[in-house]
Amino acid sequence: MISSAPVYRLADEQRARAESMAWSRFTSPADGAEFYNAWLALLASRVQGARAALLLLAKEDGATFAVSAAWPDPQRDLRYLGPTAQRALSERSGIVAGPDGGAHVLGQGAQVAYPIELADTLWGAVVLDVGSGSAAELQAALREVHWAIAWLVDHFREQMQRRERAEAQRMALLNTLMAAALQHRELQPSALAVANELATQLHCDRVSVGFEASGQVVPLVISHIASFDKRSDLVRHLGEAMDEAFDLGIAVVHPPPGDDTLRALAHAEAARELSAQAMLSVPVIDAGQTIGVMTLERSDGPAFDADAQRVARAVGVVLGPVWALQRLNSRAAWQRLHEGLRSARVALFGPRHPGAKLIASLSVLLLLVLTLVQIDHRVAARTTIEGSTQIAAAAPFDGFIAQGLVRAGDSVRKGQPMARLDDRELKLEAARWRAERDQLLSRYQVAMAAADRGTMGVMAAQVSQAEAQLTLAEDKLSRSTLTAPFDGVIVSGDLSQLVGAPVEQGKLLFEVAPLEGYRVVLKIDDRDIGRLAAGQRGELVLSSLPGRAMPFTVRSITPISTQQDGRNVFRVEAQLDAGDLARLRPGMEGVGKVVVGRANLLWVWTHGLVDWLRLWLWNWLP
């Protein structure tokens, strides 16, 4: 009979050796796959009766899960463990299930599963086929799985911390590059500062930045080079590589990864000609459009890994709007005009921008209407109503105001007293000359009775002089009351506040205008006076009668200008047509418009500006 002890010792030694190798791979894994397989092998070795195990981890999208490790053989079909793993993921708790993932029955095969959670996020699940066992054994297996998952949680937490540190470093780098770009207002120094900083941070031998012009990317700056010949081979090769990235619209890396089917021929040629071991070109993007390309080169360094590519792409996205704005601000006037016309052409004739097309169509329609519709061209001017004739009432002699009977704005009848002057001195003077005349007549009669011819001649002359003075005094008395010469209205004059005040002979006291005869005075700007002629018709609207337009006819144009409100104006007189003039009064103001011809709406509304531009050009042209 052969003893079984050596066989057991050999099996124990194999298990110990396998566990030792698993711990070695677990503590110093070459990659994540080796770590997961070693962890699953160690877990299976600690669970009594374990026959198979499966580890499922979430993919990058976080919604689907894939197999990351399998025990004991990765080639073995372990799909029968899937339902139990699915239950653990959906219920988010440890479970013990039967062979088909349903409820477990003691004495039959069993599966244990436990979800892997961190920060309320489901990272995966582990499931083991433990065969049949007692309740205590199943509980112990579930406890082992629970405790073992702590290693994975710690591993995932460390991964999260590394990603967060890497993200913080990327954000710090982006902030540094943004600050370097914003230190300058113009595009070229801003792009050069970013290229220099990026070459230092990513350990590049050369960083170039180019922008699209007429469908091709032209290198604008090269790191650590103040100026360069744009016709050199270096610029030509860089431009071809940038054109390739610009046409593709994605980041292009050389040498390409093993699973990359994109053949970047221009980058391969540029790398060979420029002796670059690694090249990376990323688009510079603004508002979803590629406006330029950044190209990074390493002569001896390693290829650009995923982190470096991610940083470079982020720089292109973050700095794209800044450089686009700086590029717009640094354009010449003709470039701005050209790009504006091109944008307008694309908006009007391209497949998008229906609103712009609608506005353009309406504008063209409006322009046609303005050009084809003919209307009366009218010249507008400030207008005043004046009486056809105005008579001045002046002081007939030196005296004092005794009474003011009317004032400006009052209507008067012919012969109606308007004012009275103080006539007391005139009455005394008339009485004195009357008494003087009577005395002289008595003396004349005595000389006549004495037949004294010499005395008679002297007395006759003195009597005539006295009668003349008496007639003058009586004439002044008759004119001491100022009366209205005709029916009309007082245009100016108010003596009611000047009673007792002295007046000199000839001083203007009143102006009287007739009630029925009016004339219209238009103050035409000198820019429009050339279009007016006698006989033209127009309409007048007064400020006091805004709802009534009164027709008139131009009678005369005064060929002398005057200054008014900083403008030269000409006096044009017109005659109101027959109508109800009872409500009119001299001095009323309004706006008059004279029809000078017919023209289209566009010319009527724009001729003032066109005339001003002509004069301005004439003033500045040699």
FILUM-186500 format. One record per residue (C-alpha): x, y, z. Coordinates in nm, 4 decimals, m for minus. Layout:
<atoms>
          x          y          z
          X          Y          Z
...
</atoms>
This chain:
<atoms>
          x          y          z
     0.0000     0.0000     0.0000
     0.1413     0.3411    m0.1052
     0.1269     0.6250     0.1492
    m0.0598     0.9427     0.0419
     0.1395     1.1774     0.2671
     0.4039     1.2596     0.0031
     0.1282     1.3434    m0.2439
    m0.0327     1.5855    m0.0008
     0.3009     1.7474     0.0753
     0.3663     1.7913    m0.2982
     0.0255     1.9573    m0.3468
     0.0863     2.1860    m0.0492
     0.4235     2.2837    m0.1856
     0.2690     2.3654    m0.5268
    m0.0023     2.5755    m0.3647
     0.2541     2.7568    m0.1527
     0.4730     2.8179    m0.4556
     0.1722     2.9495    m0.6572
     0.0637     3.1727    m0.3684
     0.4164     3.3085    m0.3322
     0.4302     3.3923    m0.7027
     0.0861     3.5561    m0.6777
     0.1993     3.7719    m0.3867
     0.5096     3.8724    m0.5806
     0.2999     3.9810    m0.8789
     0.0497     4.1495    m0.6486
     0.3095     4.3612    m0.4646
     0.5140     4.4517    m0.7729
     0.2820     4.4291    m1.0747
     0.4049     4.5145    m1.4220
     0.0674     4.6592    m1.5165
    m0.2934     4.6715    m1.4051
    m0.3871     4.3371    m1.5651
    m0.1147     4.1557    m1.3696
    m0.2273     4.3243    m1.0470
    m0.5902     4.2196    m1.0985
    m0.5003     3.8584    m1.1866
    m0.2689     3.8275    m0.8850
    m0.5318     3.9732    m0.6529
    m0.7992     3.7340    m0.7842
    m0.5641     3.4348    m0.7480
    m0.4854     3.5287    m0.3868
    m0.8540     3.5711    m0.3090
    m0.9418     3.2336    m0.4613
    m0.6634     3.0646    m0.2610
    m0.8129     3.2000     0.0634
    m1.1706     3.0917    m0.0087
    m1.2342     2.7286     0.0790
    m1.3779     2.5265    m0.2065
    m1.3249     2.7986    m0.4716
    m1.3398     2.6485    m0.8199
    m1.3521     2.9582    m1.0422
    m1.3486     3.3384    m1.0009
    m1.4202     3.6351    m1.2188
    m1.3432     4.0108    m1.1795
    m1.5491     4.2638    m1.3777
    m1.4501     4.6322    m1.3890
    m1.6237     4.9344    m1.5385
    m1.5102     5.0699    m1.8739
    m1.4286     5.4370    m1.9344
    m1.7931     5.5234    m2.0019
    m1.8878     5.3921    m1.6549
    m2.2031     5.2245    m1.7865
    m2.0680     4.8898    m1.9092
    m1.8458     4.6306    m1.7412
    m1.5858     4.3991    m1.8862
    m1.3828     4.1009    m1.7586
    m1.0489     4.2209    m1.6174
    m0.9288     3.8938    m1.4581
    m1.0308     3.5264    m1.4490
    m0.9167     3.2324    m1.2349
    m0.7866     2.9676    m1.2629
    m0.7605     2.9809    m1.6434
    m0.8302     3.3015    m1.8435
    m0.9242     3.0863    m2.1435
    m1.1931     2.9001    m1.9550
    m1.5549     2.9858    m2.0299
    m1.6912     3.1481    m1.7137
    m2.0024     3.3008    m1.8568
    m2.2172     3.1033    m1.6144
    m2.0966     3.3438    m1.3420
    m2.2458     3.6405    m1.5291
    m2.6007     3.6356    m1.3809
    m2.4667     3.6381    m1.0258
    m2.2311     3.9266    m1.1093
    m2.5195     4.1142    m1.2678
    m2.7285     4.0717    m0.9504
    m2.4455     4.2065    m0.7344
    m2.4062     4.5099    m0.9611
    m2.7770     4.5886    m0.9690
    m2.8419     4.5260    m0.5967
    m2.5087     4.6806    m0.4861
    m2.4708     4.4316    m0.2032
    m2.3021     4.0983    m0.1361
    m2.5088     3.7959    m0.2382
    m2.5017     3.4168    m0.2323
    m2.6714     3.2623    m0.5357
    m2.7316     2.9264    m0.6881
    m2.5593     2.7919    m1.0002
    m2.7941     2.9816    m1.2294
    m2.7795     3.3079    m1.0352
    m3.1106     3.2443    m0.8589
    m3.1821     3.1694    m0.4962
    m2.9343     2.9375    m0.3248
    m3.0361     2.6040    m0.1764
    m2.8106     2.4441     0.0860
    m2.6391     2.1323    m0.0351
    m2.6218     2.2545    m0.3939
    m2.3513     2.4504    m0.5736
    m2.3173     2.8119    m0.4669
    m2.1746     3.1393    m0.6045
    m2.0760     3.4406    m0.3950
    m2.0470     3.7931    m0.5369
    m1.9698     4.1363    m0.4009
    m1.9815     4.4845    m0.5695
    m1.6849     4.7211    m0.5668
    m1.7884     5.0767    m0.4721
    m1.5888     5.3950    m0.4111
    m1.7302     5.7429    m0.3474
    m2.0820     5.6276    m0.4382
    m1.9502     5.5074    m0.7740
    m1.9787     5.1464    m0.8895
    m1.6372     5.0331    m1.0118
    m1.7106     4.6631    m1.0691
    m1.7864     4.3299    m0.8997
    m1.6145     4.0026    m0.8124
    m1.7872     3.6617    m0.8238
    m1.6598     3.3165    m0.7118
    m1.7893     2.9641    m0.7705
    m1.7429     2.8000    m0.4269
    m1.9318     2.4731    m0.4901
    m2.1514     2.3235    m0.2217
    m2.0835     2.4111     0.1400
    m2.2410     2.4826     0.4700
    m2.3921     2.8171     0.5630
    m2.0893     2.8954     0.7806
    m1.8502     2.8239     0.4928
    m2.0520     3.0456     0.2561
    m2.0562     3.3216     0.5163
    m1.6814     3.2915     0.5595
    m1.6324     3.3060     0.1805
    m1.8449     3.6198     0.1560
    m1.6450     3.7769     0.4398
    m1.3160     3.6986     0.2664
    m1.4393     3.8632    m0.0525
    m1.5523     4.1679     0.1427
    m1.2154     4.2093     0.3144
    m1.0189     4.1455    m0.0053
    m1.2103     4.4172    m0.1949
    m1.0454     4.6752     0.0347
    m0.7240     4.6223    m0.1652
    m0.9030     4.7134    m0.4877
    m1.0717     5.0134    m0.3272
    m0.7333     5.1382    m0.2125
    m0.5921     5.0742    m0.5593
    m0.8757     5.2669    m0.7274
    m0.8460     5.5502    m0.4753
    m0.4778     5.5801    m0.5580
    m0.5651     5.5889    m0.9287
    m0.8167     5.8672    m0.8645
    m0.5594     6.0665    m0.6702
    m0.3048     6.0263    m0.9494
    m0.5582     6.1402    m1.2058
    m0.6545     6.4374    m0.9893
    m0.2892     6.5343    m0.9432
    m0.2311     6.5011    m1.3155
    m0.5431     6.7100    m1.3866
    m0.4272     6.9748    m1.1386
    m0.0874     6.9861    m1.3092
    m0.2550     7.0223    m1.6477
    m0.4750     7.3045    m1.5179
    m0.1720     7.4782    m1.3685
     0.0079     7.4481    m1.7018
    m0.2957     7.5832    m1.8892
    m0.3174     7.8771    m1.6484
     0.0521     7.9490    m1.7002
     0.0124     7.9398    m2.0779
    m0.3016     8.1554    m2.0627
    m0.1170     8.4144    m1.8535
     0.1724     8.4116    m2.1017
    m0.0703     8.4652    m2.3910
    m0.2604     8.7466    m2.2222
     0.0550     8.9419    m2.1383
     0.0608     9.0646    m2.4984
    m0.2044     9.2403    m2.7042
    m0.0745     9.1377    m3.0460
    m0.0845     8.7855    m3.1859
     0.2816     8.7240    m3.2729
     0.4396     8.8012    m2.9328
     0.1551     8.6189    m2.7581
     0.2026     8.3029    m2.9672
     0.5836     8.3197    m2.9240
     0.5510     8.3440    m2.5444
     0.3212     8.0395    m2.5405
     0.5518     7.8411    m2.7722
     0.8545     7.9117    m2.5499
     0.6674     7.8161    m2.2316
     0.5178     7.5034    m2.3876
     0.8578     7.3876    m2.5162
     0.9953     7.4176    m2.1627
     0.7055     7.2483    m1.9852
     0.6698     6.9526    m2.2257
     1.0450     6.9124    m2.2847
     1.0259     6.9868    m2.6565
     1.3159     7.0956    m2.8745
     1.0917     7.3117    m3.0900
     0.7301     7.4340    m3.0786
     0.5802     7.6101    m3.3805
     0.2485     7.7908    m3.4145
     0.0870     7.8663    m3.7498
    m0.2446     8.0093    m3.8660
    m0.4608     7.9521    m4.1699
    m0.4380     8.2009    m4.4559
    m0.6079     8.1405    m4.7919
    m0.6578     7.7703    m4.7200
    m0.3001     7.7007    m4.6058
    m0.1364     7.7105    m4.2638
     0.1548     7.9545    m4.2477
     0.3971     7.9180    m3.9529
     0.3910     8.2420    m3.7535
     0.6312     8.1776    m3.4643
     0.8948     7.9180    m3.3725
     1.0017     7.8808    m3.0106
     1.3254     8.0504    m2.9078
     1.3627     8.2118    m3.2530
     1.2932     8.5845    m3.2830
     1.2750     8.5887    m3.6634
     1.3145     8.3370    m3.9464
     1.3061     8.3164    m4.3241
     0.9586     8.2096    m4.4306
     1.1029     8.0650    m4.7527
     1.3416     7.8257    m4.5747
     1.3125     7.4466    m4.5863
     1.2335     7.4420    m4.2136
     0.9254     7.6600    m4.2610
     0.8200     7.4642    m4.5702
     0.8310     7.1257    m4.3920
     0.6544     7.2649    m4.0864
     0.3865     7.4164    m4.3082
     0.3239     7.0850    m4.4849
     0.2881     6.9044    m4.1510
     0.0535     7.1759    m4.0236
    m0.1541     7.1561    m4.3436
    m0.1972     6.7835    m4.2855
    m0.3264     6.8351    m3.9305
    m0.5420     7.1271    m4.0476
    m0.7038     6.9189    m4.3235
    m0.7692     6.6247    m4.0906
    m0.8987     6.8500    m3.8117
    m0.7566     6.6210    m3.5406
    m0.4308     6.5787    m3.3507
    m0.1609     6.3965    m3.5497
     0.1232     6.2160    m3.3684
     0.4423     6.0680    m3.5140
     0.5425     5.7946    m3.4767
     0.1824     5.6741    m3.4650
     0.0685     5.4261    m3.1961
     0.0619     5.0598    m3.2914
    m0.3166     5.0507    m3.3287
    m0.3361     5.3797    m3.5231
    m0.4325     5.3254    m3.8859
    m0.3823     5.6940    m3.9760
    m0.0822     5.7370    m4.2026
     0.0563     6.0874    m4.1447
     0.2787     6.1026    m4.4528
     0.3591     6.4745    m4.4232
     0.4602     6.4315    m4.0590
     0.6771     6.1338    m4.1422
     0.8499     6.3325    m4.4170
     0.8921     6.6380    m4.1921
     1.0313     6.4244    m3.9081
     1.2851     6.2683    m4.1428
     1.3946     6.6027    m4.2939
     1.4060     6.7833    m3.9564
     1.5673     6.4914    m3.7692
     1.2829     6.4754    m3.5197
     1.2234     6.1534    m3.3282
     0.8716     6.2558    m3.2268
     0.6221     6.5100    m3.3621
     0.2773     6.6154    m3.2470
     0.0431     6.8579    m3.4250
    m0.2818     6.9734    m3.2644
    m0.5434     7.2077    m3.4124
    m0.6065     7.5542    m3.2665
    m0.9847     7.5820    m3.2449
    m1.2153     7.8824    m3.2111
    m1.5963     7.8507    m3.2146
    m1.5711     7.4968    m3.3502
    m1.3524     7.6012    m3.6452
    m0.9832     7.5215    m3.6877
    m0.7917     7.8492    m3.7257
    m0.4365     7.7225    m3.6846
    m0.2047     7.4383    m3.5807
     0.0599     7.3895    m3.3099
     0.3446     7.1502    m3.3884
     0.5705     7.0085    m3.1150
     0.9021     6.8345    m3.1880
     1.1463     6.6221    m2.9887
     1.4819     6.5419    m3.1424
     1.6024     6.2799    m2.8912
     1.3192     6.2480    m2.6436
     1.0461     5.9874    m2.6204
     0.7267     5.9880    m2.8237
     0.4394     6.2013    m2.7041
     0.2298     5.9951    m2.4661
    m0.1429     6.0293    m2.4012
    m0.0956     6.2871    m2.1253
     0.1194     6.5108    m2.3446
    m0.1320     6.4819    m2.6281
    m0.4162     6.5680    m2.3908
    m0.2311     6.8782    m2.2676
    m0.1496     6.9940    m2.6206
    m0.5099     6.9501    m2.7378
    m0.6343     7.1424    m2.4340
    m0.3942     7.4278    m2.5146
    m0.5311     7.4466    m2.8689
    m0.8890     7.4633    m2.7416
    m0.8272     7.7088    m2.4544
    m0.6013     7.9532    m2.6401
    m0.7936     7.9389    m2.9687
    m1.0442     8.2140    m2.8766
    m0.7674     8.4336    m2.7320
    m0.5536     8.4108    m3.0443
    m0.8563     8.4537    m3.2690
    m0.9429     8.7800    m3.0925
    m0.5818     8.9016    m3.1065
    m0.5694     8.8105    m3.4736
    m0.8848     9.0104    m3.5424
    m0.7489     9.3129    m3.3562
    m0.4146     9.3040    m3.5389
    m0.5596     9.2959    m3.8900
    m0.5153     9.5851    m4.1297
    m0.8200     9.7818    m4.2415
    m0.8262     9.6216    m4.5870
    m0.8026     9.2762    m4.4284
    m1.0978     9.3510    m4.2027
    m1.2957     9.4718    m4.5012
    m1.2034     9.1647    m4.7054
    m1.2968     8.9211    m4.4272
    m1.6160     9.1094    m4.3570
    m1.7165     9.0853    m4.7231
    m1.6279     8.7186    m4.7313
    m1.8334     8.6490    m4.4169
    m2.1249     8.8403    m4.5652
    m2.0959     8.6434    m4.8901
    m2.0938     8.3135    m4.7029
    m2.3904     8.4210    m4.4908
    m2.5918     8.5327    m4.7945
    m2.5110     8.2540    m5.0369
    m2.4086     7.9685    m4.8084
    m2.6321     7.6887    m4.6826
    m2.6889     7.8403    m4.3375
    m2.7991     8.1732    m4.1850
    m3.1622     8.1870    m4.3074
    m3.2201     8.4981    m4.0973
    m2.9444     8.6872    m4.2787
    m3.0867     8.5819    m4.6153
    m3.4337     8.7030    m4.5117
    m3.2986     9.0382    m4.3942
    m3.0984     9.0783    m4.7161
    m3.4045     9.0006    m4.9300
    m3.6163     9.2505    m4.7395
    m3.3408     9.5116    m4.7709
    m3.3215     9.4634    m5.1486
    m3.6999     9.4879    m5.1738
    m3.7004     9.8043    m4.9645
    m3.4241     9.9527    m5.1799
    m3.6248     9.8820    m5.4950
    m3.9296    10.0483    m5.3437
    m3.7268    10.3521    m5.2396
    m3.5760    10.3776    m5.5869
    m3.8932    10.3324    m5.7921
    m4.1519    10.5254    m5.5896
    m4.1665    10.8932    m5.6943
    m4.2908    11.1593    m5.4503
    m4.2942    11.5389    m5.4265
    m3.9610    11.6737    m5.3126
    m4.0338    11.9452    m5.0586
    m3.7943    12.1896    m4.8930
    m3.8833    12.2584    m4.5301
    m3.8049    12.5784    m4.3385
    m3.9031    12.7720    m4.0306
    m4.1868    13.0067    m4.1213
    m4.3335    13.3266    m3.9731
    m4.6623    13.5073    m4.0449
    m4.6283    13.8820    m4.1058
    m4.8844    14.1458    m4.2017
    m4.8887    14.2541    m4.5632
    m4.8402    14.6144    m4.4439
    m4.7446    14.7514    m4.1034
    m4.7914    15.1140    m3.9955
    m4.5865    15.2631    m3.7159
    m4.7491    15.5024    m3.4655
    m4.4781    15.7363    m3.3290
    m4.4827    16.0143    m3.0705
    m4.5900    16.3389    m3.2513
    m4.3984    16.5647    m3.0100
    m4.1986    16.5560    m2.6900
    m4.4262    16.4912    m2.3963
    m4.5472    16.2459    m2.1352
    m4.7681    15.9372    m2.1559
    m5.1089    16.0163    m2.0111
    m5.2965    15.6947    m2.0903
    m5.2280    15.3626    m2.2685
    m5.5502    15.2213    m2.4091
    m5.4302    14.9136    m2.6028
    m5.1325    14.6824    m2.6139
    m4.9739    14.4233    m2.8460
    m5.2211    14.1589    m2.9601
    m5.5336    14.3752    m2.9265
    m5.7573    14.4208    m3.2260
    m5.8511    14.7835    m3.3081
    m6.0998    14.9554    m3.5360
    m6.0195    15.2450    m3.7621
    m6.0130    15.5710    m3.5587
    m6.0072    15.3882    m3.2233
    m5.7868    15.5712    m2.9653
    m5.4776    15.3753    m2.8779
    m5.2990    15.6114    m2.6382
    m5.3132    15.9700    m2.5097
    m5.0318    16.2088    m2.4347
    m5.0444    16.4718    m2.1591
    m5.1966    16.7884    m2.3268
    m5.2149    17.0301    m2.0314
    m4.9132    17.2319    m2.1378
    m5.0405    17.2353    m2.4951
    m5.3769    17.3752    m2.3814
    m5.2022    17.6444    m2.1777
    m4.9812    17.7301    m2.4704
    m5.2835    17.7496    m2.7028
    m5.4637    17.9794    m2.4548
    m5.1545    18.1998    m2.4248
    m5.1232    18.2393    m2.8011
    m5.4962    18.3022    m2.8309
    m5.4739    18.5831    m2.5727
    m5.1610    18.7177    m2.7434
    m5.3421    18.7214    m3.0764
    m5.6406    18.9073    m2.9282
    m5.4131    19.1745    m2.7780
    m5.2312    19.2207    m3.1056
    m5.5626    19.2533    m3.2912
    m5.6676    19.5303    m3.0484
    m5.3444    19.7177    m3.1124
    m5.3880    19.6713    m3.4818
    m5.7348    19.8244    m3.4659
    m5.6037    20.1302    m3.2648
    m5.3297    20.1866    m3.5253
    m5.5885    20.1537    m3.7996
    m5.8065    20.4208    m3.6307
    m5.5034    20.6502    m3.6027
    m5.4145    20.5794    m3.9672
    m5.0652    20.4818    m3.8488
    m4.9566    20.2655    m4.1403
    m4.6186    20.1734    m3.9967
    m4.7659    20.0494    m3.6753
    m5.0376    19.8700    m3.8709
    m4.7756    19.6712    m4.0668
    m4.5884    19.5714    m3.7535
    m4.9085    19.4678    m3.5768
    m5.0295    19.2698    m3.8767
    m4.7049    19.0692    m3.8815
    m4.7240    19.0007    m3.5092
    m5.0887    18.8931    m3.5412
    m4.9927    18.6458    m3.8172
    m4.7132    18.5051    m3.5993
    m4.9490    18.4601    m3.3045
    m5.2077    18.2875    m3.5232
    m4.9397    18.0493    m3.6589
    m4.8283    17.9576    m3.3063
    m5.1917    17.9084    m3.2060
    m5.2513    17.6823    m3.5073
    m4.9402    17.4775    m3.4172
    m5.0564    17.4356    m3.0585
    m5.4047    17.3344    m3.1673
    m5.2548    17.0862    m3.4178
    m5.0467    16.9233    m3.1427
    m5.3571    16.9080    m2.9268
    m5.5421    16.7268    m3.2022
    m5.2562    16.4730    m3.2298
    m5.2198    16.4110    m2.8567
    m5.4554    16.1149    m2.8987
    m5.3095    15.8355    m3.1174
    m5.5793    15.6561    m3.3180
    m5.5778    15.3400    m3.5309
    m5.5282    15.4171    m3.9020
    m5.7332    15.1101    m4.0082
    m5.8904    14.7941    m3.8765
    m5.6104    14.5664    m3.7603
    m5.4134    14.4249    m3.4719
    m5.1456    14.5778    m3.2539
    m4.8224    14.3997    m3.3456
    m4.6009    14.5713    m3.0875
    m4.6333    14.8344    m2.8181
    m4.7620    14.8460    m2.4617
    m4.7892    15.1835    m2.2852
    m5.0070    15.0675    m1.9966
    m4.6975    15.0321    m1.7791
    m4.5403    15.3644    m1.8904
    m4.8011    15.6160    m1.7788
    m4.6239    15.9424    m1.6864
    m4.3035    15.8420    m1.8620
    m4.1508    16.1003    m2.0988
    m4.1324    16.0291    m2.4708
    m3.9320    16.1979    m2.7421
    m4.0717    16.3097    m3.0709
    m4.0537    16.0269    m3.3274
    m4.0237    15.7430    m3.0721
    m4.2045    15.4273    m3.1921
    m4.5062    15.3577    m2.9724
    m4.7142    15.1056    m3.1701
    m4.7048    14.8911    m3.4839
    m5.0385    14.8113    m3.6450
    m5.0976    14.5397    m3.9060
    m5.4207    14.4792    m4.1011
    m5.6352    14.1755    m4.0168
    m5.6883    14.0512    m4.3715
    m5.3590    14.0932    m4.5521
    m5.0797    13.8462    m4.4528
    m4.7576    13.7246    m4.6039
    m4.5549    13.4142    m4.5271
    m4.1828    13.4547    m4.4575
    m3.9752    13.1360    m4.4988
    m3.6133    13.1175    m4.3809
    m3.4587    12.8798    m4.6350
    m3.1172    12.7212    m4.5684
    m2.8549    12.8181    m4.8241
    m2.8144    12.4489    m4.9212
    m3.1714    12.4480    m5.0557
    m3.2131    12.8024    m5.1848
    m3.0976    12.7013    m5.5347
    m3.4029    12.4769    m5.5763
    m3.6607    12.7509    m5.5020
    m3.8200    12.9792    m5.7608
    m4.1108    13.2246    m5.7697
    m4.4467    13.0633    m5.8396
    m4.3752    12.7367    m5.6576
    m4.6451    12.6155    m5.4249
    m4.6250    12.4796    m5.0726
    m4.8062    12.4260    m4.7461
    m4.7732    12.5801    m4.4030
    m4.8543    12.4271    m4.0645
    m4.8470    12.6655    m3.7684
    m4.7528    12.5663    m3.4154
    m5.0847    12.7038    m3.2895
    m5.2822    12.5203    m3.5630
    m5.1024    12.1840    m3.6041
    m5.4008    12.0090    m3.7591
    m5.4465    12.2501    m4.0464
    m5.2230    12.2837    m4.3541
    m5.2569    12.6164    m4.5374
    m5.1451    12.6405    m4.9008
    m4.9305    12.9292    m5.0239
    m4.7431    13.0448    m5.3337
    m4.3847    13.1738    m5.3410
    m4.3710    13.5396    m5.4531
    m4.0152    13.6628    m5.4087
    m3.6703    13.5502    m5.2928
    m3.4421    13.7959    m5.1151
    m3.0898    13.7565    m5.2569
    m2.9232    13.8435    m4.9226
    m2.8504    13.5878    m4.6511
    m2.8512    13.6360    m4.2769
    m2.7091    13.4343    m3.9893
    m2.9536    13.2369    m3.7769
    m2.8634    12.9602    m3.5326
    m2.5214    12.9238    m3.6903
    m2.6590    12.8796    m4.0444
    m2.6972    13.1010    m4.3471
    m3.0645    13.1518    m4.4361
    m3.2406    13.3448    m4.7100
    m3.5704    13.5304    m4.6685
    m3.8373    13.3976    m4.9027
    m4.1795    13.5647    m4.9105
    m4.4988    13.3834    m5.0101
    m4.8664    13.4690    m5.0361
    m5.1323    13.2669    m4.8587
    m5.4090    13.1403    m5.0831
    m5.7659    13.2589    m5.0252
    m5.9258    13.0977    m4.7236
    m6.0294    13.1494    m4.3649
    m5.7631    13.3849    m4.2310
    m5.9577    13.5040    m3.9286
    m5.7570    13.2877    m3.6856
    m5.4216    13.4084    m3.8109
    m5.2201    13.6716    m3.6305
    m4.8905    13.8325    m3.7223
    m4.5962    13.6688    m3.5467
    m4.7298    13.3143    m3.5591
    m4.4577    13.0573    m3.6386
    m4.4566    12.7103    m3.7898
    m4.3023    12.4947    m4.0600
    m4.3507    12.5549    m4.4286
    m4.2695    12.3122    m4.7094
    m4.2245    12.4195    m5.0704
    m4.2635    12.1656    m5.3511
    m3.9540    12.2004    m5.5720
    m4.0030    11.8929    m5.7954
    m4.0456    11.5162    m5.7944
    m3.7841    11.2533    m5.7048
    m3.7599    10.8981    m5.5692
    m3.7731    10.8305    m5.1978
    m3.4084    10.7232    m5.1781
    m3.2830    11.0500    m5.3257
    m3.5152    11.2603    m5.1096
    m3.3886    11.0962    m4.7892
    m3.0184    11.0820    m4.8803
    m2.9461    11.3866    m5.0979
    m2.8491    11.5957    m4.7950
    m2.5796    11.3474    m4.6967
    m2.4639    11.3101    m5.0573
    m2.4339    11.6878    m5.0970
    m2.2363    11.7123    m4.7738
    m1.9975    11.4377    m4.8880
    m1.9455    11.6124    m5.2204
    m1.8579    11.9367    m5.0470
    m1.6297    11.7575    m4.8024
    m1.4447    11.5798    m5.0844
    m1.4141    11.9031    m5.2801
    m1.2686    12.0687    m4.9733
    m0.9997    11.8024    m4.9277
    m0.9167    11.7145    m5.2856
    m0.6125    11.8989    m5.4233
</atoms>
